[in-house]
Amino acid sequence: MKNTHMTHKELVEQVSANLFKQSGKIESQRSWLAMRNYLEQLDCEQLKLMLKKNA
């Protein structure tokens, strides 16, 4: 996966999709939004590191 040229929004989408795949479900819309808000606050390097760890 080439995540070096992904935008911040694309990285947030990819990380949240990976987290969803790992858990297999979303506990609630509220928890999903909280997780997305947290990911939005991370910088691109932190998001890339999360993708790398989950690869």
N, C-alpha and C positions, 0 to 999 in steps of 0.2 A: 504494500500500500504506500503510495506516495502522498504523504500528508504535509510535505514541506511547502507546497504551493496552495494549500487550502486556506480559505478565509476563516476568520474567527467564527462566523456563523456556521460554516461547513464543519469546522472542528467540533463545535457544540453539538450539532446534529449527529455527527459520527459517534462521539463519546456517549451521548444519551441513547443512541440506537444500540451500541455495544452493551451498555448497562441494562437495557431492557432485555436484550437477548440472554444475558447472564442470569437475570432474575426470573425471566419467563413470564412476569406479570408486573403490573403497576398496582401498588397498594391502594392508591386513590389519586384522583386528579390533583388534589392538593399536594400530595407528596411528589407527584410528577413535576408540578410547577415549582415547588421548592428546589428540587434537584436541578431543574433547568435554570432557575435563577442563580443558583450556586455556580453552575458551569459558565454562565454568562459573565460572572465576575472574574473568572480565571483568565490569565493571559494565554496567548497562542502556544507558548512553550510549555506551559503546564498542561494544556489540553493535549498537545502532541505527546508528552510524556505518558499521560494516561492511556492514549491509544497504543503506544509502544508496549506498555506493561500488559495490556489486554490482548495483544496480538499473539 
